[in-house]
């Protein structure tokens, strides 16, 4: 059942990352003002990792499970990995990429794309803080990646299998 977690993550991120965030930046008028701002990596990160990353990890766990049907896995590391990866990606999107991207969009509409990408706009302490808030999500995400790697290597080493 562990791979189903990642399948559910795939469906949710497909709706949010590829669907909503993709729709926000892809209409022609939005592309004119938003292309190349932080709204682009917002869509890119949530759609690419959220969709294809979750799908890939789910399929990997499905295949690994099928390779040894007799052993019983410790599922706690998989759950920690799943939730850390998803919460980290969500924090990255909501604490940093989305607020900076929306602020840049407003600046782009009012003053032009050159201003929204300038050091003058991105340099003030409030914008710098928003950009640095991404580190929180990145750290939580990295914990999930380490747990997943630990689990996978543990299948070979034996520490991820119940006795």
C-alpha positions as CSV (number, residue, x, y, z in Angstrom):
1,X,0.0,0.0,0.0
2,X,3.0,2.3,0.4
3,X,3.2,3.1,-3.3
4,X,-0.5,4.3,-3.2
5,X,0.6,7.3,-1.1
6,X,2.8,8.5,-4.0
7,X,0.0,7.8,-6.4
8,X,-2.3,10.0,-4.4
9,X,0.4,12.7,-4.3
10,X,0.6,12.5,-8.1
11,X,-3.1,13.2,-8.4
12,X,-3.1,16.1,-6.0
13,X,0.1,17.8,-7.6
14,X,-1.3,17.2,-11.1
15,X,-4.4,19.2,-10.1
16,X,-2.4,21.9,-8.3
17,X,0.9,22.2,-10.0
18,X,0.1,21.3,-13.6
19,X,-3.6,22.3,-13.5
20,X,-4.1,25.4,-11.4
21,X,-0.5,26.9,-11.4
22,X,-0.2,26.0,-15.1
23,X,-3.4,27.6,-16.0
24,X,-2.5,30.8,-14.1
25,X,0.6,31.4,-16.1
26,X,-0.2,30.0,-19.6
27,X,-3.0,32.2,-21.0
28,X,-1.5,34.7,-23.5
29,X,-2.1,37.8,-21.4
30,X,-0.6,36.1,-18.4
31,X,2.4,35.0,-20.4
32,X,3.1,38.5,-21.4
33,X,3.4,39.7,-17.8
34,X,4.4,36.6,-15.9
35,X,6.9,34.6,-18.1
36,X,10.3,34.4,-16.4
37,X,9.1,35.5,-13.0
38,X,8.8,33.3,-9.9
39,X,5.4,32.1,-11.1
40,X,7.3,30.1,-13.8
41,X,9.3,28.0,-11.3
42,X,6.2,27.7,-9.1
43,X,4.5,25.9,-11.9
44,X,7.6,24.1,-13.0
45,X,8.5,22.7,-9.5
46,X,5.0,21.7,-8.5
47,X,4.2,20.2,-11.9
48,X,7.5,18.5,-12.7
49,X,8.4,17.1,-9.3
50,X,4.9,16.9,-7.9
51,X,3.6,15.0,-10.9
52,X,6.5,13.1,-12.4
53,X,8.5,12.8,-9.3
54,X,5.6,11.3,-7.3
55,X,4.7,9.0,-10.1
56,X,8.3,7.8,-10.5
57,X,8.7,7.2,-6.8
58,X,5.4,5.3,-6.6
59,X,6.3,3.1,-9.6
60,X,9.8,2.5,-8.1
61,X,8.2,1.3,-4.8
62,X,5.7,-0.8,-6.7
63,X,8.5,-2.5,-8.6
64,X,10.7,-2.9,-5.5
65,X,7.8,-4.5,-3.6
66,X,7.3,-6.9,-6.5
67,X,10.9,-8.0,-6.5
68,X,10.6,-9.5,-3.0
69,X,7.1,-10.4,-2.1
70,X,8.1,-12.5,1.0
71,X,9.7,-9.7,3.1
72,X,7.7,-7.2,5.0
73,X,8.8,-3.6,4.8
74,X,9.0,-1.1,7.6
75,X,6.6,1.5,6.3
76,X,7.4,4.4,8.7
77,X,10.4,5.7,6.6
78,X,8.2,5.7,3.5
79,X,5.5,7.6,5.2
80,X,8.0,10.1,6.6
81,X,9.5,10.5,3.1
82,X,6.2,10.9,1.5
83,X,4.9,13.6,3.9
84,X,8.3,15.4,4.1
85,X,8.5,15.6,0.3
86,X,5.0,16.8,-0.1
87,X,5.0,19.3,2.8
88,X,8.4,20.6,1.7
89,X,7.2,21.2,-1.8
90,X,4.0,22.9,-0.6
91,X,6.0,25.1,1.8
92,X,8.5,26.0,-1.0
93,X,5.5,27.0,-3.2
94,X,3.4,28.9,-0.6
95,X,6.1,30.6,1.5
96,X,8.3,31.8,-1.3
97,X,7.6,31.1,-5.0
98,X,3.9,32.1,-5.0
99,X,4.2,35.4,-3.0
100,X,7.3,36.6,-4.8
101,X,5.8,35.6,-8.2
102,X,2.5,37.4,-7.5
103,X,4.4,40.5,-6.2
104,X,6.5,40.4,-9.4
105,X,3.4,40.1,-11.5
106,X,1.9,43.2,-10.0
107,X,5.2,45.1,-10.5
108,X,5.4,43.8,-14.1
109,X,1.9,45.0,-14.9
110,X,2.5,48.5,-13.3
111,X,6.1,49.1,-14.3
112,X,7.3,46.5,-16.8
113,X,9.0,43.1,-16.7
114,X,12.4,44.7,-16.5
115,X,11.5,46.3,-13.1
116,X,9.9,43.1,-11.7
117,X,13.2,41.2,-12.3
118,X,15.5,44.1,-11.2
119,X,17.6,44.2,-8.1
120,X,15.7,47.4,-7.1
121,X,12.5,45.4,-6.8
122,X,14.0,42.1,-5.4
123,X,16.5,43.8,-3.1
124,X,14.4,45.2,-0.2
125,X,14.4,43.2,3.0
126,X,10.8,42.0,2.6
127,X,11.4,40.5,-0.8
128,X,14.7,39.0,0.4
129,X,13.0,37.4,3.4
130,X,10.4,35.9,1.1
131,X,13.1,34.5,-1.1
132,X,14.9,33.1,1.9
133,X,11.8,31.5,3.3
134,X,12.1,28.9,0.5
135,X,14.9,27.3,2.6
136,X,12.3,26.0,5.0
137,X,10.5,24.1,2.4
138,X,13.8,22.9,0.8
139,X,15.0,21.6,4.1
140,X,11.8,19.7,4.8
141,X,11.9,18.4,1.3
142,X,15.6,17.2,1.7
143,X,14.6,15.3,4.9
144,X,12.1,13.4,2.8
145,X,14.7,12.6,0.1
146,X,17.1,11.3,2.7
147,X,14.5,9.1,4.3
148,X,13.5,7.6,0.9
149,X,17.2,7.0,0.0
150,X,17.8,5.5,3.4
151,X,14.8,3.2,3.0
152,X,15.9,2.1,-0.5
153,X,19.4,1.3,0.5
154,X,18.0,-0.4,3.6
155,X,16.1,-2.9,1.5
156,X,19.5,-4.2,0.3
157,X,21.2,-3.8,3.7
158,X,18.3,-5.4,5.5
159,X,17.5,-2.5,8.0
160,X,14.3,-1.5,6.1
161,X,12.8,-5.0,6.4
162,X,10.8,-6.2,9.4
163,X,12.3,-9.3,11.0
